[in-house]
Amino acid sequence: MDVLIYLIPVALVLGLLGLAGFLWSLKAGQYDDLEGAKYRILQDDDLPDQTDPPVTRAAGPETREKRPAGR
């Protein structure tokens, strides 16, 4: 029973930390857009756009612009 002297305050502190974290996230706007997440998951952001031309090669030193030495 002596363990309850430690467990009850620890449980209260953890509960208050959880409540503070929830209130902070509520104030920070984490729950403002609940509908947008289900639509964002359907978007394919990793696919390249069909209108972009394909990249053939990276720009090497011969294609880079020559700059004056003083700059």
C-alpha positions in Angstrom: 0.0 0.0 0.0 3.0 2.3 0.4 3.3 2.3 -3.4 0.0 4.2 -3.7 1.8 7.2 -2.2 3.9 7.4 -5.4 1.5 6.1 -8.0 -1.4 8.5 -7.3 0.7 11.7 -7.8 2.4 10.2 -10.8 -0.9 9.3 -12.4 -2.3 12.8 -11.6 0.8 14.5 -13.1 0.6 12.3 -16.3 -3.1 13.1 -16.6 -2.5 16.8 -16.3 0.3 16.6 -18.9 -2.0 14.8 -21.3 -4.7 17.4 -20.7 -2.2 20.2 -21.2 -1.0 18.6 -24.5 -4.5 18.3 -25.8 -5.4 21.8 -24.9 -2.2 23.1 -26.6 -3.0 21.1 -29.7 -6.5 22.5 -29.7 -5.3 26.0 -29.4 -2.6 25.5 -32.1 -5.3 24.5 -34.6 -4.5 20.9 -35.0 -8.2 20.0 -35.3 -9.3 22.8 -37.6 -9.3 20.9 -40.9 -10.7 17.4 -40.2 -12.1 17.0 -43.8 -8.9 17.9 -45.7 -6.8 14.9 -44.5 -9.1 12.3 -46.2 -8.7 14.1 -49.5 -4.9 14.8 -49.3 -4.3 11.1 -48.9 -5.7 10.5 -52.4 -3.4 13.0 -54.1 -0.3 11.5 -55.8 2.3 14.1 -55.0 5.2 11.7 -55.8 4.2 11.4 -59.5 5.7 14.0 -61.9 3.3 16.3 -63.7 2.4 15.3 -67.2 3.1 18.8 -68.6 6.7 18.9 -67.4 9.3 17.9 -70.0 11.4 15.0 -69.2 14.9 15.7 -67.7 17.6 14.3 -69.9 20.7 15.0 -67.9 22.0 17.2 -65.1 23.7 20.5 -65.9 27.5 19.9 -66.0 30.3 22.4 -65.7 30.3 23.0 -69.4 26.7 24.2 -69.3 27.0 26.5 -66.3 27.2 30.2 -66.7 30.7 31.7 -66.4 31.0 34.3 -63.6 33.7 37.0 -63.2 36.3 36.1 -60.6 35.7 39.2 -58.5 32.2 38.3 -57.4 
